Amino acid sequence: MTALVLSLALSAGAAGASAGAGLENERDINEGLLALAVADKIRRECSSIGGKFFKAQSYANGLKSLASARGYSEAEIDAYINDDVEKEKMRQRRNDYFEARGASNLDAESLCVLGRAEIAQKSRIGQLLRAK
């Protein structure tokens, strides 16, 4: 995945320094970022599942466009998605998502099981993944 997709996927939770109290309150954008983060970890850890690169990139660009349409500047968006503290918060949200579904970020096979289930359910996450 491109740097943009990875940056978006690894960030959410609270705003970066210049974003003030804004982007962290955008629930739909943050849920989208979580979906990207979950899908990215699954595709990296599970050899039988790949990512749909162009779909993920398009989805990430759509989230960025949505934030722009809501009045956030490119500088605010970039600050939000590049903040190291926010990246760590997203990793924790992602890991909590795994745990709530019986998977672990440290167990590739459990991520494969989850990934196959997401694909079968045609969830937002599943739509970003493909079985190899």
MOQUIJO-V261048 format. One record per helix or strand. SS is the DSSP state (a for helix, b for strand). FROM is the first residue (numbers start at 1). LEN is the number of residues. If there is no record, write none. Layout:
BEGIN
{{SS/FROM/LEN} {SS/FROM/LEN}}
END
This chain:
BEGIN
{{a/3/7} {a/17/3} {a/23/3} {a/27/19} {b/49/3} {a/53/17} {a/74/9} {a/84/17} {a/108/14} {a/126/3} {b/129/3}}
END
